[in-house]
């Protein structure tokens, strides 16, 4: 798979249909960051008229996971990845268009480099959810484990 927004969004349709159906879409991916957008809609609402926490989690996880997947592919190494932990904080209702950003591409690259040397390694990556007015609505931390095969 090529790591472009279009190819990743097509990947979502076939491999992560729940994310695709709820409107999670990659808008930017490069060596340093991954950005995912999702708009508050009927399909992803909670009873309190805001975006359900699990939809926010899917979008945030995608930002960190795609950076790790991209770095594994670029390394040309046989490395597996697994999500082994997560934490989250919520600051305000998520309504409107929410942008999730993980700008820890260098940490993902370091994870892969350390995995090649030490066989197994873990790292925590952070994704922030920001609303249209620039306020942080949530932040997620995902612990990724990589293992050389």
Secondary structure as a PSIPRED ss2 file (coil, helix, strand):
# PSIPRED VFORMAT (PSIPRED V4.0)

   1 X C   1.000  0.000  0.000
   2 X C   1.000  0.000  0.000
   3 X C   1.000  0.000  0.000
   4 X C   1.000  0.000  0.000
   5 X H   0.000  1.000  0.000
   6 X H   0.000  1.000  0.000
   7 X H   0.000  1.000  0.000
   8 X H   0.000  1.000  0.000
   9 X H   0.000  1.000  0.000
  10 X H   0.000  1.000  0.000
  11 X H   0.000  1.000  0.000
  12 X H   0.000  1.000  0.000
  13 X H   0.000  1.000  0.000
  14 X H   0.000  1.000  0.000
  15 X H   0.000  1.000  0.000
  16 X C   1.000  0.000  0.000
  17 X H   0.000  1.000  0.000
  18 X H   0.000  1.000  0.000
  19 X H   0.000  1.000  0.000
  20 X H   0.000  1.000  0.000
  21 X H   0.000  1.000  0.000
  22 X C   1.000  0.000  0.000
  23 X C   1.000  0.000  0.000
  24 X C   1.000  0.000  0.000
  25 X E   0.000  0.000  1.000
  26 X E   0.000  0.000  1.000
  27 X E   0.000  0.000  1.000
  28 X E   0.000  0.000  1.000
  29 X E   0.000  0.000  1.000
  30 X C   1.000  0.000  0.000
  31 X C   1.000  0.000  0.000
  32 X C   1.000  0.000  0.000
  33 X C   1.000  0.000  0.000
  34 X E   0.000  0.000  1.000
  35 X E   0.000  0.000  1.000
  36 X E   0.000  0.000  1.000
  37 X E   0.000  0.000  1.000
  38 X E   0.000  0.000  1.000
  39 X E   0.000  0.000  1.000
  40 X C   1.000  0.000  0.000
  41 X C   1.000  0.000  0.000
  42 X H   0.000  1.000  0.000
  43 X H   0.000  1.000  0.000
  44 X H   0.000  1.000  0.000
  45 X E   0.000  0.000  1.000
  46 X C   1.000  0.000  0.000
  47 X C   1.000  0.000  0.000
  48 X C   1.000  0.000  0.000
  49 X C   1.000  0.000  0.000
  50 X C   1.000  0.000  0.000
  51 X E   0.000  0.000  1.000
  52 X C   1.000  0.000  0.000
  53 X H   0.000  1.000  0.000
  54 X H   0.000  1.000  0.000
  55 X H   0.000  1.000  0.000
  56 X H   0.000  1.000  0.000
  57 X H   0.000  1.000  0.000
  58 X H   0.000  1.000  0.000
  59 X H   0.000  1.000  0.000
  60 X H   0.000  1.000  0.000
  61 X H   0.000  1.000  0.000
  62 X H   0.000  1.000  0.000
  63 X H   0.000  1.000  0.000
  64 X H   0.000  1.000  0.000
  65 X H   0.000  1.000  0.000
  66 X H   0.000  1.000  0.000
  67 X H   0.000  1.000  0.000
  68 X H   0.000  1.000  0.000
  69 X H   0.000  1.000  0.000
  70 X H   0.000  1.000  0.000
  71 X H   0.000  1.000  0.000
  72 X H   0.000  1.000  0.000
  73 X H   0.000  1.000  0.000
  74 X H   0.000  1.000  0.000
  75 X H   0.000  1.000  0.000
  76 X C   1.000  0.000  0.000
  77 X C   1.000  0.000  0.000
  78 X C   1.000  0.000  0.000
  79 X E   0.000  0.000  1.000
  80 X E   0.000  0.000  1.000
  81 X E   0.000  0.000  1.000
  82 X E   0.000  0.000  1.000
  83 X E   0.000  0.000  1.000
  84 X E   0.000  0.000  1.000
  85 X E   0.000  0.000  1.000
  86 X E   0.000  0.000  1.000
  87 X E   0.000  0.000  1.000
  88 X E   0.000  0.000  1.000
  89 X E   0.000  0.000  1.000
  90 X E   0.000  0.000  1.000
  91 X C   1.000  0.000  0.000
  92 X C   1.000  0.000  0.000
  93 X C   1.000  0.000  0.000
  94 X C   1.000  0.000  0.000
  95 X C   1.000  0.000  0.000
  96 X C   1.000  0.000  0.000
  97 X E   0.000  0.000  1.000
  98 X E   0.000  0.000  1.000
  99 X E   0.000  0.000  1.000
 100 X E   0.000  0.000  1.000
 101 X E   0.000  0.000  1.000
 102 X E   0.000  0.000  1.000
 103 X C   1.000  0.000  0.000
 104 X C   1.000  0.000  0.000
 105 X H   0.000  1.000  0.000
 106 X H   0.000  1.000  0.000
 107 X H   0.000  1.000  0.000
 108 X H   0.000  1.000  0.000
 109 X H   0.000  1.000  0.000
 110 X H   0.000  1.000  0.000
 111 X H   0.000  1.000  0.000
 112 X H   0.000  1.000  0.000
 113 X H   0.000  1.000  0.000
 114 X H   0.000  1.000  0.000
 115 X H   0.000  1.000  0.000
 116 X H   0.000  1.000  0.000
 117 X H   0.000  1.000  0.000
 118 X H   0.000  1.000  0.000
 119 X C   1.000  0.000  0.000
 120 X E   0.000  0.000  1.000
 121 X E   0.000  0.000  1.000
 122 X E   0.000  0.000  1.000
 123 X E   0.000  0.000  1.000
 124 X E   0.000  0.000  1.000
 125 X E   0.000  0.000  1.000
 126 X E   0.000  0.000  1.000
 127 X E   0.000  0.000  1.000
 128 X E   0.000  0.000  1.000
 129 X E   0.000  0.000  1.000
 130 X E   0.000  0.000  1.000
 131 X C   1.000  0.000  0.000
 132 X C   1.000  0.000  0.000
 133 X C   1.000  0.000  0.000
 134 X C   1.000  0.000  0.000
 135 X C   1.000  0.000  0.000
 136 X E   0.000  0.000  1.000
 137 X E   0.000  0.000  1.000
 138 X E   0.000  0.000  1.000
 139 X E   0.000  0.000  1.000
 140 X E   0.000  0.000  1.000
 141 X E   0.000  0.000  1.000
 142 X E   0.000  0.000  1.000
 143 X E   0.000  0.000  1.000
 144 X E   0.000  0.000  1.000
 145 X E   0.000  0.000  1.000
 146 X E   0.000  0.000  1.000
 147 X E   0.000  0.000  1.000
 148 X E   0.000  0.000  1.000
 149 X C   1.000  0.000  0.000
